[in-house]
Amino acid sequence: MQTTITARPLTAQDFAPYGDVLEAGGQADKIINQGFCGRWHDRAKMDFGADGRAGISIFKAEPRALPYRLDLLERHPEGSQAFVPMSTTEWLVIVADDDAGQPGRISAFIAAPGQGINLHRGTWHGVLTPLHAPGLFAVIDRIGATPNLEEFPLKVPCTITR
């Protein structure tokens, strides 16, 4: 397992195996509201399985600092999970490949101000990791009666650096 991981800027291309990058970059798909609003349309594949629905929650996470000690990964097998920051500060996104049902190679990204993400269903990821206060995020994920969380404590913690 890796012991030190350098976080790189979050781009749609690099993040594609894990999910979608949510941002208002480039030209808007549509101009609406009498020309006063750009719409970047349908930017994430939300997937909630048969027993669930989309819900929007508000998370407030304590800011962390780099270098960051990573000792836990988790995933949600029954639904995708989107994180939309409610402030304009950068934040840390940690994901891992799946290796026969457990986390494999870990990658880390620095999300720029204004960037959100949608994690594909079943993607291993770190916990919500803002780098600055207030750490407020709108989170769109599966609401349902059945369990949707698997945690994986790392036997050997990793250090995430910039």
Residue, then its C-alpha position, 0 to 999 in steps of 0.5 A: m500500500q502507498t505511504t505518501i500520496t501527492a494530491r493533484p488538481l481535480t480534473a474531469q479527465d483524471f477523476a472520470p474512473y471514480g465519478d463526475v466533476l461538477e463545475a461551471g467551466g467552459q460554455a454553458d449548455k443553455i442560456i435561460n432566465q431571459g439570458f441572465c443564467g447559464r445552465w450546465h445541464d445534467r453533469a452527474k450520473m446519479d444512481f440510487g439502486a432499486d430501494g432508495r431515492a435521492g435526498i439532499s443533506i447538509f454536511k458541516a465538516e471540520p477543516r483538515a490540513l495538509p499533510y493529511r493522515l488517511d487511515l479510513l476509506e469508505r464506499h456506498p454500494e447502493g448509491s452515488q454520492a455528490f458533494v457540492p461545496m457551499s463556500t468557495t474554498e479548495w478541498l481534498v478529494i481522496v478516492a481508491d480503485d477497487d481491488a477484489g472488494q477492498p481499496g486498491r491504489i489511492s489517488a488524491f485531488i485538490a478540488a478548486p473553489g467552485q468544484g464539486i464531485n459526484l462519486h459513482r456508486g461503490t467508489w472507495h473514497g476518503v471522508l469529507t475533507p475541507l481544507h478551510a472553514p466553514g466546511l459546508f457542503a450540500v450532499i446528494d445521496r441515497i436515502g433508503a431503509t437498507p444499509n449503504l456504507e462499507e468502511f475499510p480501516l487502513k492497516v498502514p495509514c497514508t500521508i496525503t501531501r500537496 
